[in-house]
Amino acid sequence: MATIDYKLIGRRIKERRLLAKYSQEQLAWEADLSATYISYIESGTKKPSLESLVSICNVLGITVDDLLAGNQKHSSFDYQTDVAMIMKGTSATEKRLIYELMYALLSIIRKNEWELITPEEIDYIRKKF
């Protein structure tokens, strides 16, 4: 059975809401939902219905794919949405600097054969401490 990361979806909604300069109340009103429900979705406490996700996406001007990226196994698009959100609004110089930093970091990781911990291991560590 597939597991959906509702906390990731909630974080993406919050990031996009803040980028759009919406309060939870404004987003809720535009999406015909309650502000409390938006808060629950953003924190991953409640699982939003498909109708709620579509309504939120329509208000924020994004696709449901933007929210669900990273939830499918074997997705070649993992993190592309996140990187695109980070890069949005950056200047050409900033884009080049970010690219150079990512390239250098990847080179260091591969050269040193570092093994990075998985998101599940990060969650385990956070819960433990």
C-alpha positions in Angstrom: 0.0 0.0 0.0 1.3 3.4 -0.9 2.1 5.9 1.8 1.4 9.6 1.2 3.5 12.1 3.0 0.8 14.5 4.1 3.3 16.6 6.1 5.2 17.3 2.9 2.0 18.2 1.1 1.1 20.6 4.0 4.6 22.2 4.0 4.3 22.8 0.2 0.8 24.4 0.7 2.2 26.6 3.4 5.2 27.6 1.4 3.1 28.5 -1.6 0.6 30.3 0.6 3.3 32.4 2.1 4.8 33.1 -1.4 1.4 34.3 -2.5 1.2 36.5 0.7 -2.0 34.8 1.8 -2.9 34.3 5.5 -4.5 31.0 6.4 -7.8 32.8 6.7 -7.5 34.4 3.2 -6.7 31.0 1.6 -9.5 29.4 3.5 -12.0 32.0 2.4 -10.9 31.8 -1.3 -10.9 28.0 -1.2 -14.3 27.8 0.6 -12.7 26.0 3.6 -12.2 26.8 7.2 -8.9 28.4 8.5 -8.7 25.6 11.1 -8.8 23.0 8.3 -6.1 24.8 6.4 -4.0 24.8 9.6 -4.6 21.1 10.1 -3.6 20.4 6.4 -0.5 22.5 6.7 0.7 20.7 9.8 -0.2 17.3 8.4 -2.7 16.6 11.2 -5.6 16.1 8.7 -5.6 14.4 5.4 -7.2 16.7 2.8 -9.8 15.5 0.4 -9.1 15.6 -3.3 -11.7 18.3 -3.6 -9.9 20.4 -1.0 -6.5 20.0 -2.6 -7.9 21.0 -6.0 -9.6 24.1 -4.5 -6.4 25.1 -2.7 -4.4 24.6 -5.8 -6.8 26.7 -7.9 -6.5 29.6 -5.4 -2.7 29.3 -5.2 -2.3 28.9 -9.0 -0.4 25.6 -8.7 -1.2 22.0 -9.8 -1.9 19.0 -7.6 1.2 17.5 -9.1 3.2 20.3 -7.5 1.9 19.2 -4.1 2.2 15.4 -4.7 5.8 15.5 -6.1 8.0 13.2 -4.1 5.2 10.8 -3.0 5.6 8.4 -5.9 8.2 5.7 -5.9 10.7 5.8 -8.7 9.8 9.4 -9.6 12.4 11.1 -11.8 10.9 14.4 -10.7 11.6 14.2 -6.9 12.6 17.6 -5.5 12.1 19.4 -8.9 9.1 21.2 -7.5 11.0 22.1 -4.3 14.0 23.4 -6.3 11.8 25.4 -8.6 10.1 27.0 -5.6 13.4 28.0 -4.1 14.6 29.3 -7.5 11.5 31.4 -8.1 12.2 35.1 -8.0 16.0 34.7 -8.0 18.2 36.8 -10.2 20.4 35.3 -12.9 23.4 35.8 -10.7 21.7 34.1 -7.7 20.7 31.2 -10.0 24.3 30.8 -11.2 25.6 30.9 -7.6 23.0 28.3 -6.4 23.9 26.1 -9.4 27.6 26.3 -8.6 27.0 25.5 -5.0 24.9 22.5 -5.8 27.4 21.2 -8.3 30.3 21.6 -5.8 28.3 19.9 -3.0 27.4 17.0 -5.3 31.1 16.6 -6.3 32.2 16.6 -2.6 29.5 14.0 -1.7 30.6 11.7 -4.5 34.3 12.2 -4.0 34.1 11.4 -0.3 31.5 8.6 -0.9 29.3 10.0 1.8 26.1 8.2 2.6 23.2 10.5 3.4 20.5 9.5 5.8 17.0 9.0 4.5 14.0 11.1 5.4 12.7 8.2 7.6 16.0 8.3 9.6 15.7 12.0 10.0 12.1 11.6 11.4 13.3 8.9 13.7 16.1 11.1 15.1 13.8 14.0 15.5 11.3 11.9 17.5 14.0 10.4 19.6 15.5 13.7 20.6 
